[in-house]
Amino acid sequence: MRRQAQGGTLILGGGFAGAYVARLLGRRGATIVSLENFMLYTPMLPEAASGTLEPRHVVVPLRVMCPHAELLLGRVNGLDEAGRVVRVETEGGEYEVEYEQLVVALGAITRVLPVPGLAEHALGFKSLADAIHLRNHVLRQLELADAAMDPAEKERHLTFVFVGAGYAGVEALAELSDLVHDALRHYPRLRDVRQRWVLVDAAPKILPEIPSRLGDYAARQLVRRGFDIRVSTTLESADDRVAVLSDGERIGTATLVWTAGVKANPLLGELGLPLDERGRVRVDETLRVEDRPDVWALGDCARVPNAATPGQPDPPTCQHALRQARRLAKNLRGQVAPYRYRMLGQVATLGRYKGIADVLGLRLRGFPGWFVTRSYHLYQLPLLSRKLRVVVDWTVSLFFRRDIAELGMLGHPSRLGDG
């Protein structure tokens, strides 16, 4: 079946970058090809995992966010540049979608290294499903620890190892630690059992993306809360009971979380586009794919040169993806100009009303850093209705304790007739 892209623009990917291009094109319209009908706001994923935010509130329906765009749920499985056609596989069959301008925004996936046992025993933290699964898994460990008779087994279930000390790893660790801290009041038999939270990273310091002073403050805060930080250390192997580190320590644990970076979507290699050594699409300063006058790329899947930082392509962050989307939407309308953006700053939460922020040269930490971080994320979240829902969730969390219900069967109902 053959169809035309709405407005002549076909956008591959409904993540932060692709969704914002469609939204900013406005009434001109576009067709979005995406596996899901929502855009995930990843900076709020740790709070969804910890139960501070309702998971539905950290996603935005694409049909609401982009009211003038057409949505086609499916997977890209081929590109014919000569015919300006993309093949899309959907549940209803295969479509050939014709375009005048093609925007590639397929994002990134979790980078998995060849560590023995990693793929089989580690948990990811990249999608909403990952966050919900991790929350359920952590709460299940409390139940298993409470039921265990062996003290060593109790400690194993209360030992949590996170590999990757970037934003995702640090914020997920801090938020889930708060969840366990709040939940333990309901487990009197576990109050004297030692908890252990281990943060592992190959870099010489945590949060290497931010200024050293703020990174050092974050490390001190985490150590003060009892976290075990292992820098210049890697994961050597893992099984369902032990994580082995490069310093020789064998940590008994039932929870290994992998947040050690991302890589460009491997689907890019099937489309025949020019890629760099890291598998990202090569684009010029206007976000146009090299030697392709009608193909553009942005976001985590592209190597985007920034005129404000010559020689340093953009990092894979939401604030850069948003600015790239703004420039690309203008370029698609014919106002072609080079992409230029100087980063406003960097922010991160450390749980328990503490955070760090480096905004416009002003460096904040503690409660001011936490407040600025939350305010910035709220500002970036699209749709007033979503902003209000998040504010309500935050307000409720000030007055009520976290819910500790495990919803492991969510989305997996029993078949009719099964017991």
N, C-alpha and C positions, 0 to 999 in steps of 0.2 A: 504494500500500500504506500502511496506517495502523497505527501502533504507539503505545504509551504510554511516556512517559519513566519510567525506573525511579525509584521513590520520589517521582514527581511533579515532580522537578526536572530541567530540561533546561539544559545548559551549552553555550554556543556558543563553542568555542575550547579547545584543549588546551595552551595555553602555560602560563607560570608561574602566572598568576592563576587561570585556569580549572581547571587540574590540582589546585592546592592547595585550591580550594573543594570539589572532588569528594573529595579525600583526607580533608579535615577533616569532611566530612559523615558519614564512616564508614559504619556499617551502614545508615544511612538510605538510602543509595544515590543515584545520579544517572545520567543518560545524557549522555555527552560527545560532541559532534559536532566532529570534527577532521580535517584533511587528512592528518595523520601519526599514527602510533601511539606517538609519544614526545613527551616534554617536553624542550625544549632549555634547558640552563642557560647562558645567554648570557655571564655574566662569565668563563667558562672558554673561550670561543670562541677568543681569541687564542692560548692555549696549544695548542689543538687544531690551529690553523693552523700553528704553528711546529714541531709534532711532539713537544712536551714531553708532551702527553697523547694517548692513543689516542682518535680522534674518537668512537668508540662510548661512551666513558666520560663524555662531557659531555652525554649524553642519557639520559633515564630512561624506560623503557617505561611507558606509561600504564596498561596492564593490571596491572603489578606495583605501580606507585605508588598506584593507586586500585583495590584488589582488589574493592571492593563496588560499583564503578560499571560501567555498560555503555558500551562504546565503539562509535560508529558513524562509520566513515571516510567522509567526504563533504564536500560544499560546501553551505553554506546558500544557498538561492536564493529565499527568500520567507518572510514572516511575516504570519500572519493573527491579529491580536490579539483580534478579536472571538470567533473560534473557538478561541483558544489553541492554535494549530497552527503549527509551523515546517516548511517544505518543505525537504528535504535531498536533494541529488543525489549518488548513489553509483555505483560501477561496476556494481552489481547492479540499478540502477533508482532511481526517485524514491520517497521515503518522506514521509509526513505524520506528524510526531511531535507528539502531544498532550502538553501540559504543564500543571502547576498553578502552578509558579514557573519563570520564565525568567531565566537568568543570561547576560549578554552579556559575553564576554571575548575578543573577536576580535583584540585586540592592535593592532600598528602595522606599517606597511611603511616601507621606505626613502623618505625625502623626496627627490625628484629635481627640481632647479631647471631652468628653461629655458636651460641653458647649451649653446651650439652644440657638438655632438659628444659631450656627456656621456653620454647614454643609449647611444650606439653604441660608445664606446671605454673607458668606466670600468668598474671591477669593484666590486661591492658587498661588504658585510661584515655581513650580518644573519642569515644562516642557516648551518647546518652545511655545506650544499652550497657556499655562498659561501666558507667557510673552507677547505674541501678544494680548491676550484678555485683560490683565491688561492695556496695552498701549491704546487700543481702549476705554476701560472703562474710563480711566483718561481723555482722550481727549473729550469724550462724556460729562463728568461732566463739562468741561469748557463751552460747548455749552448749557447745561441745566442751568448753573449758569448765562450765558449771557442772556438767554431768561426769567429767573425768574423775577418777579416783586417784590416779598417780599425779603427785605434785609436778613432776617434770613434764607430763603431758598437758597439764593445765597451763604451764608456762609456755609451752610450744604453741598452744592455741592463742595465747595472748602476746605473741611475738610477731611483729609486722615489719617486713623488709621492703623498702621502696628503692628501686634502682633508677637513678636519674634525678639530679638536683637542680633542674631548671624550674620554671614557673609551675608547670603541671605537677611535678613531683613534690615540691615544697608545699604548695597550697593544698594538694590532696592529702598529704601526710598530716598537715596541721588541722585540717577540717575533720578528718576521720578520727584523729586523736581526740578532738573535742567530743565527737559522737560517742566514742567508747567511754570517755570520762563521765559524760552525763548518764550513759546507760548503766554503768556499773553500780549506781545507787540501788538498782533493782536486783542486783546479784550479790547478796550479803556474803556468800561463800567465796567470792572472788576478791573481796576487798583487801586481803593480805597477800594476794598472789601478785608477783612482780609482772608488770607490763614492760614490754620492750619495743621501742620504735627505732628502727635503723634506717638511715638515709645514706645511700652509697652512690658515689659518682667518681668517674675517672679524672675529672678536672681537679685542680688544686684547691678549689673553693666552690661553695654553693652559689647559685644565682650569678654565674659569671657575666650575665648580660647587663647587670646594674653596677653603679659606682661601688668601689671597694668598701667605702665607709658604710654604706647601707647593707651591702652583702655581709660584712662582718657583724653588723648589728643583728641581722636576721639569724646568723649562725649562733650568736650569743644567746638570743632569745630561745632558740630551739634547744640549745644545750641546757639552759636554765630550766626548761620544762622537762628535762630528763631524756631528750632524744640523743641517740648515738649517731654521730655524723662521721662517716668514713669517706674522706676525700682522697684523691689519688689512688683509688681502689676500684677494682672491677669485679663483676660477678664471673666466677670461673665455671660453675656448674650448679644445677639444681635438680631436686627430685621432689616427691610429694611430702618429704619430711625435713629436708635440710637444704640450706643455701650455702654454697662454698664460695668464699671471697678470695681475692688474689693475695691478701695478707696472711692466708692460711687458716683463718677462722671458719669453723663450720657452725652455722647458726640454725638451730632447730626451729622451724617455722612451718605453719600451714598457709601463710599468706605472703606471696611474693608478687609485688606490683612493678611492672615495667613501664617507665615513663622516660626512657633514654632517647628521646628524639624522634623525628619523623623523616620520611623520605617521599619524594614525589610519587604520585600515583603511577604504578607500572603500566597502566592502560595507555599512557602517553607513548610508550614505545611501539604500540600497535597502530598508531595513527600516522606514522611516517613524518612527524614533525622534527625539526632540528633540535637536538637535546645537548645539554652540557654534560660534563663528566659525572654529575650527580643526578642525571636523569631529568633535569628540569628543562622546560621549553625555553629556547633562546628568543628573547625579544629585544627590539631596539628601544631607544629612549621614549618613543611614543606608545609603547606596549604592543606594537605590531610585531608578529612573528617574523623572524629574519627571512627575507626573500618571498614572503607571502603577503601580497597587498591586501587581501581580504580576510586574513586570519589574525586574531589577536589573542593574547594570553595574559593572565595576571594571577595573583594570589600565591599560595604555597606551591603550585605546580610549575611556576615560571621563575626564571632567573631575571629579575626586574632591575635594570640599572636605574639609579636615582641621581638626577643632576645635582642634587644638594649634597650627595656623598659620593663623589667620583671614585670609581674603583671598588666600591662597596655595595653590592646588590642588596636589596631589601631583605630583612629577616622575615620569617613566616609568622607574622603577628596580625591580629585583627585590625589594629590601628593603621598599619601599612596597607592592608588589603582594602580598607575603606577608602583611603586616599587614592589608591590605584583605580578603584571603581569610579570615583568621581572624575578622574582625568579621562578614563576610557570612555565613560558615557558622553563626555564632551567631544572626544575624538570621533566617536561614532556618529555624532550629529554634524560633523564636518569642521569643528573647531579644533583642528589637530595642532597639538603643541606637546613638547617634551614633558615627561612626568618629573615633578620635583616636589619633594616633601622632606622637611626637617622634623624629626621626631619631637613630639611635645614632651615626652618623658616616659617613665616606666613605673609600674606600680605592682604590688603583690600583697596579698593578705597572709598573715601568719596565725590566724585563728585567735579566739579569745580577745577580740577587740584590739588586736595589734596588727600593724602592717608597715610597709615601707613604700615611699613614693618619691620619685625624682621628677618633678614637673616644672618645666620652664626654669631649670636651674635651682629651684627650691627643693631642698631635700628634707623630707619629713619621715618620722618614724613613730612607733607606738600608736596611740589612739588617733592622732592627726593623720598619720599615714594610712591607717585602716579606713578612716572616714573619707579621705580623698580617693582611695582605691575604689571603695564602693560607689562613691558619687560618680567617678569617671566611668565605671562599668555601666551604671544606670543611664548615664548620658548616651553612651554608645548603643545601648539596646534599642532596636527599632520598635515603633508602635507605642503610643501612649497607654493603650490598654495593657500591654506587657509590662511597661514601667510601673503602672499602678499595682498590678498583681505582685510584682517583686517587692515593692515598698510595703504592701500589706504583709507579705511573708516575713520580711525583716522585722516589722513591728510586732507581729505575733510571736516571733522568736525571742523578743525581749521580755515577754510576760509569761510564756509557757515553755516548759521543757521540751526537748526534742522527742519526737515520736520514735519508738524503737521497734515498731512492728516490722518483721521481715516479710517481704512480699516476693519470695523466691519463685512462686508459681504464677506470678503476674505475666500474662501473655501466653501461658502454657496450660490451658484448661484441660481437664480430663475429657476423654471421649464419652459420648452418651452411652450409658449402660455400664461404664466402668465404676467400680466401687470408690 
